[in-house]
Each structure stands twice: as structure tokens, then as C-alpha cells.
């Protein structure tokens, strides 16, 4: 039992050493990659807003579509309530 415990401890030490070495290289590479990505996103997002001539028109089209959807929704809800009332009346008649 003691031999198994000693083997497990030595394996954990080796594993932790390898993990620590790998984590250091991973962290440095990740930091470099993250800085490059953040910088590229800042540049692309500012250029996109400047270069997009239709950015002001898109919300108005979305608003129109939303209003049409709301109108159709109200009409359908009204039709559903009428049909439910007719259904109720028919059940009473039967």
C-alpha cells in the first residue's frame, strides 16, 4: 500500500511540474493572441461604423417590420378570441 502511495505522489509531482511548464507557455501565447485579437476587433469595429452608409436606415426598416408584425398579431388574437367565443356558443347549443 505504501508503495502505491509513493508511486502516486511521484506521479502527481511529475504531472504538476509538466502542467506548470505548459501553463506558462500557454499563458504567454494566449496573452499575445488575445492582444492581437482585441486590437483587430477595435480597428474593424470603428472602420465598419464609418464605412457603412446604410447603418442609419436599418433600424427604421426593422421598426416598420416590427409594427407590421404587431398589427398582424393583434388581428390574429382578435380572430382567435372570436373563434373561441363561437366554439363556446356551439358547445352550449349542443
C-alpha positions as CSV (number, residue, x, y, z in Angstrom):
1,X,0.0,0.0,0.0
2,X,2.8,2.4,0.9
3,X,4.5,1.6,-2.4
4,X,1.3,2.5,-4.3
5,X,1.0,5.8,-2.3
6,X,4.6,6.7,-3.1
7,X,4.2,6.0,-6.8
8,X,1.0,8.1,-6.9
9,X,2.8,11.0,-5.1
10,X,5.7,10.9,-7.5
11,X,3.3,10.8,-10.5
12,X,1.4,13.8,-9.1
13,X,4.7,15.7,-8.7
14,X,5.8,15.0,-12.3
15,X,2.3,15.8,-13.6
16,X,2.2,19.1,-11.7
17,X,5.6,20.1,-13.0
18,X,4.6,19.4,-16.6
19,X,1.4,21.2,-16.1
20,X,3.1,24.3,-14.6
21,X,5.6,24.4,-17.5
22,X,2.8,24.0,-20.1
23,X,0.6,26.6,-18.3
24,X,3.4,29.2,-18.5
25,X,3.8,28.8,-22.3
26,X,0.1,28.6,-22.8
27,X,-0.5,31.8,-20.8
28,X,2.2,33.8,-22.8
29,X,0.8,32.6,-26.1
30,X,-2.7,33.3,-25.1
31,X,-1.8,36.8,-24.0
32,X,-0.2,37.5,-27.3
33,X,-3.1,36.1,-29.2
34,X,-5.7,38.0,-27.1
35,X,-3.9,41.3,-27.5
36,X,-3.8,40.8,-31.3
37,X,-7.5,39.8,-31.4
38,X,-8.6,42.8,-29.2
39,X,-6.6,45.2,-31.4
40,X,-8.0,43.8,-34.6
41,X,-11.6,44.0,-33.2
42,X,-11.2,47.6,-32.2
43,X,-9.9,48.6,-35.6
44,X,-12.6,46.6,-37.6
45,X,-15.5,47.9,-35.4
46,X,-14.5,51.5,-35.8
47,X,-14.0,51.1,-39.6
48,X,-17.3,49.3,-40.0
49,X,-19.3,52.1,-38.4
50,X,-17.6,54.7,-40.5
51,X,-17.8,52.8,-43.8
52,X,-21.4,51.6,-43.5
53,X,-23.6,54.2,-45.2
54,X,-26.8,52.2,-44.5
55,X,-26.4,51.9,-40.7
56,X,-29.0,54.7,-40.1
57,X,-31.6,53.1,-42.4
58,X,-31.5,49.6,-40.9
59,X,-33.3,50.4,-37.6
60,X,-36.2,52.2,-39.5
61,X,-36.8,49.1,-41.6
62,X,-36.7,46.9,-38.5
63,X,-39.2,49.2,-36.8
64,X,-41.6,49.1,-39.8
65,X,-41.4,45.3,-39.8
66,X,-42.0,45.1,-36.1
67,X,-45.1,47.4,-36.3
68,X,-46.5,45.2,-39.1
69,X,-45.9,42.1,-37.0
70,X,-47.6,43.7,-34.0
71,X,-50.6,44.7,-36.2
72,X,-50.9,41.1,-37.6
73,X,-50.5,39.7,-34.1
74,X,-53.4,41.9,-32.8
75,X,-55.6,40.9,-35.7
76,X,-54.9,37.2,-35.2
77,X,-55.5,37.4,-31.4
78,X,-58.9,39.1,-32.2
79,X,-59.8,36.3,-34.7
80,X,-58.8,33.7,-32.1
81,X,-61.0,35.3,-29.4
82,X,-63.9,35.4,-31.9
83,X,-63.4,31.7,-32.8
84,X,-63.2,30.8,-29.2
85,X,-66.5,32.6,-28.5
86,X,-68.2,30.8,-31.4
87,X,-66.8,27.5,-30.2
88,X,-68.2,28.2,-26.7
89,X,-71.6,29.1,-28.2
90,X,-71.7,26.0,-30.3
91,X,-70.9,23.8,-27.2
92,X,-73.8,25.4,-25.4
93,X,-76.2,24.7,-28.3
94,X,-75.2,21.1,-28.4
